[in-house]
Amino acid sequence: MILEDDCLAPKPQIEINYKGPNPFKAYLITSNQLKRILGVRGKDIWEREFRWDLTGDPRGFFVKIYAKKKFDGRTAAFIEITFLGHQPTDPKKVGDLTIKISGKLKTNFGGSTIFTHPKNPFYRFLINIYFSMFYAKVRRGFIKRCEGYIMKLRQKYMEVLGIKK
């Protein structure tokens, strides 16, 4: 049994829009900021997509980066950052960038024996009691932490890009 929640509910994501010089600099700080803010190592960060169009000026780019932050043996947050923009060949010229940041909290109560199989009614009963009495409050705390990580990332991107609130 897997439980999944959006960290930013009811919104699915936050979006930052930028128009100015050198928009690609936001991407360049991402790995280090994820390590610093989430407290994860490089193995917990990966790029699913990286596209760079060299055929024109400004050069279009599209990047999706994911990070996994484990909270305990069952629960982890997955942060997704999408960059979509245009970087001029001269970094001082005006380009544009849209950053989308979202996060999901996933909890896996899975098992590998007949007694801990998710379809076993006794196991489901025990999980429901455990979850309602103890773990629901813990998960709410994890969701708040996940949201805090996303807001810190947002603040850092706005700072690097020179965007005022």
C-alpha positions as CSV (number, residue, x, y, z in Angstrom):
1,M,0.0,0.0,0.0
2,I,1.4,3.4,-1.1
3,L,0.2,6.7,0.2
4,E,1.0,9.8,-1.9
5,D,0.3,13.5,-1.1
6,D,1.2,16.8,-2.8
7,C,3.5,18.9,-0.6
8,L,1.9,22.1,-1.8
9,A,-1.7,21.1,-1.8
10,P,-4.1,22.4,-2.8
11,K,-1.8,23.9,-5.5
12,P,0.1,21.3,-7.6
13,Q,3.3,23.5,-8.0
14,I,4.8,26.9,-7.7
15,E,5.9,28.9,-10.7
16,I,8.6,31.5,-11.1
17,N,8.8,33.6,-14.2
18,Y,11.9,35.6,-15.1
19,K,12.8,37.9,-18.0
20,G,16.4,39.3,-17.9
21,P,20.0,38.5,-18.4
22,N,21.5,35.0,-18.1
23,P,18.4,32.9,-17.1
24,F,20.5,29.7,-17.2
25,K,22.3,30.7,-14.0
26,A,19.3,29.4,-12.0
27,Y,19.8,25.9,-13.4
28,L,23.6,26.1,-12.6
29,I,23.0,26.5,-8.8
30,T,20.3,23.8,-8.5
31,S,22.4,20.7,-7.6
32,N,24.3,22.5,-4.8
33,Q,21.2,24.1,-3.5
34,L,19.3,20.8,-3.4
35,K,22.2,19.3,-1.5
36,R,22.4,22.2,1.0
37,I,18.6,22.7,1.5
38,L,17.5,19.1,1.5
39,G,20.6,17.7,3.1
40,V,21.0,15.0,0.4
41,R,23.9,13.6,-1.5
42,G,24.6,13.7,-5.2
43,K,23.1,10.1,-5.7
44,D,19.7,11.5,-4.5
45,I,19.6,14.1,-7.4
46,W,19.1,13.2,-11.0
47,E,18.1,14.8,-14.3
48,R,15.4,13.1,-16.2
49,E,15.6,15.4,-19.2
50,F,18.1,17.9,-20.5
51,R,17.4,19.5,-23.9
52,W,19.4,22.3,-25.4
53,D,18.6,23.8,-28.8
54,L,21.7,25.2,-30.5
55,T,20.0,26.1,-33.8
56,G,19.1,29.7,-32.9
57,D,19.8,32.7,-30.7
58,P,18.5,32.8,-28.0
59,R,19.0,29.1,-27.4
60,G,16.1,27.2,-25.9
61,F,16.5,24.8,-23.1
62,F,14.3,22.4,-21.1
63,V,15.5,20.6,-18.0
64,K,13.7,18.3,-15.4
65,I,15.6,17.6,-12.2
66,Y,14.4,15.4,-9.3
67,A,15.6,15.0,-5.8
68,K,14.7,12.4,-3.2
69,K,14.8,13.2,0.5
70,K,14.2,10.2,2.8
71,F,12.6,10.9,6.1
72,D,12.4,7.4,7.5
73,G,12.3,3.8,6.3
74,R,8.8,4.2,4.8
75,T,8.5,7.8,3.7
76,A,10.4,10.0,1.2
77,A,9.8,13.4,-0.5
78,F,10.3,13.7,-4.2
79,I,11.0,17.2,-5.4
80,E,10.7,18.0,-9.1
81,I,12.1,21.2,-10.7
82,T,11.4,22.1,-14.4
83,F,13.3,24.8,-16.2
84,L,12.0,26.1,-19.5
85,G,13.6,29.1,-21.1
86,H,15.8,30.8,-23.7
87,Q,19.5,31.7,-23.1
88,P,21.0,34.2,-25.4
89,T,24.6,33.5,-26.6
90,D,25.6,36.8,-24.9
91,P,24.6,36.3,-21.2
92,K,24.1,40.0,-20.8
93,K,21.2,40.1,-23.3
94,V,17.7,39.4,-22.2
95,G,16.5,35.8,-22.0
96,D,13.5,34.2,-20.3
97,L,12.9,31.4,-17.9
98,T,10.0,29.6,-16.2
99,I,10.7,27.5,-13.2
100,K,8.1,25.1,-11.9
101,I,8.7,23.4,-8.5
102,S,6.5,20.6,-7.1
103,G,6.8,17.9,-4.5
104,K,5.2,14.7,-3.5
105,L,5.4,12.7,-0.2
106,K,5.3,9.0,-0.7
107,T,4.9,6.4,2.1
108,N,5.2,2.7,1.3
109,F,3.6,0.2,3.7
110,G,4.4,-2.6,1.4
111,G,5.6,-6.0,2.5
112,S,6.9,-9.2,1.2
113,T,5.2,-12.0,3.1
114,I,1.7,-13.4,3.2
115,F,1.1,-11.6,6.5
116,T,2.2,-8.2,5.3
117,H,0.7,-8.4,1.9
118,P,-1.5,-5.3,1.2
119,K,-4.5,-7.4,0.3
120,N,-4.4,-9.3,3.6
121,P,-7.4,-7.9,5.6
122,F,-5.7,-8.3,9.0
123,Y,-2.6,-6.4,7.7
124,R,-4.8,-3.6,6.3
125,F,-6.6,-3.4,9.7
126,L,-3.3,-3.1,11.6
127,I,-2.0,-0.5,9.2
128,N,-5.1,1.5,9.5
129,I,-4.9,1.5,13.3
130,Y,-1.2,2.4,13.2
131,F,-1.7,5.1,10.7
132,S,-4.7,6.7,12.3
133,M,-3.2,6.6,15.8
134,F,0.4,7.4,15.2
135,Y,1.8,7.9,11.7
136,A,-0.7,10.4,10.3
137,K,0.7,13.2,12.6
138,V,4.2,12.2,11.6
139,R,3.3,12.4,7.9
140,R,1.8,15.8,8.3
141,G,5.1,17.0,9.8
142,F,6.9,15.5,6.8
143,I,4.6,17.3,4.4
144,K,5.3,20.6,6.2
145,R,9.0,20.0,5.9
146,C,8.7,19.2,2.2
147,E,6.7,22.4,1.7
148,G,9.5,24.3,3.6
149,Y,12.2,22.9,1.3
150,I,10.3,24.0,-1.8
151,M,9.8,27.5,-0.4
152,K,13.5,27.8,0.4
153,L,14.3,26.7,-3.1
154,R,11.9,29.3,-4.5
155,Q,13.5,32.0,-2.4
156,K,17.0,31.0,-3.5
157,Y,16.0,31.1,-7.2
158,M,14.4,34.5,-6.8
159,E,17.5,35.8,-5.0
160,V,19.8,34.5,-7.7
161,L,17.7,35.9,-10.5
162,G,17.2,39.2,-8.7
163,I,13.4,39.0,-8.5
164,K,11.8,41.1,-5.8
165,K,8.7,39.9,-4.0
